[in-house]
């Protein structure tokens, strides 16, 4: 059981790392995982919005659509936090690339 948990944790961390620096599709997939609670991730609308936002910024029309859909279930404060986290991730990525 411990190995199963460690394996799932590793896969989740790998997915996060890949999405942070990867394609719109990687970001979108992570948004779906957080919005549905799949892949051993908890349902977290702030995280889902953040990843859909990053997917949208990378050109995903599905990301734009899902970001808008999920925003309907969130408070203004939650949306602001998701946007803040997305900006912070972008800034971190840009700093590492420089």
N, C-alpha and C positions, 0 to 999 in steps of 0.2 A: 504494500500500500504506500509506503514511504517513497519508493522509487517511482510509482505512478504520479504522486504529487510533485516530486522533483522534476519529472519529465514534463508534466503539464506546465509547471512554473517556468521551466526553461523555454518551452515553446511560446508561452505568452511573452516572455522577455525578448525573445528573438523577433517575434511579430512586432512588438513595440519599437525595437531598434530599426528594423527594416522599414516600417511605416514612417518613422521620424525622418529618414533620409531617402525614402524611396518614392515610388510612383503614386499617382492619384488612386490607383486601384488598391494599393497596400493600405493607404489611409482610409479609403472607403470600407474595405473589409474590416478594419479595426473599429470603425464607427458602427458597423452592423453588429459586430461582436459585443460592443458595450451597450448598444441599444436593446439587444435581445438577451444578453447574458449568456452568450455561447462561448465555447472554447475555454471554459473554466474562468471566465471573467464575470465579475458582478455586473448587474444592470446599473449603469451610471450615465445619466443623461448629459451631464456636463462633459464627461470624457467623450461620449458619442458625438455631441455637437462639435467639440474641438476637432475630432478626427474627420467628421464630415466637412467641416469648414476648411481644413487643410486639403482635403480631396478637392473641394470646390476651387480653392486657390490654385490648384495644380491642373485645373481644366475639366474636372468631372461634373457633368451635368447631373448625374445621379447624386453626387455629393451635395450639389446645390439644392436639389429637390428634398433629399432626406434631412438636410440641415433645416430647411424651412418647416418640414413636417414635424420634426422633433422639437423645434422651438415653440410650437403650439402647446406643448406639454410642460414647458419650463417657465419659471419666473424670470423677470427682467434681470434680477441679480444672478441667477444661474447662467443666463446667456452671456452676461458681461464677464463672468468668471471663465466661461469656456473660451470666449474671445481673448481674454487676457492670457490664458494658458497657451492658446495657439500662437499668439504674438511672441510669447516667451520662447516657445520651441523654435520658431522661425529665427529669432535673434540668436539663440544658441547655435543653431545650425550655421547661420551666416558667420558667426564668430569663429567657429571651427574651420570653416572653409577658407577663411582669410589667412 
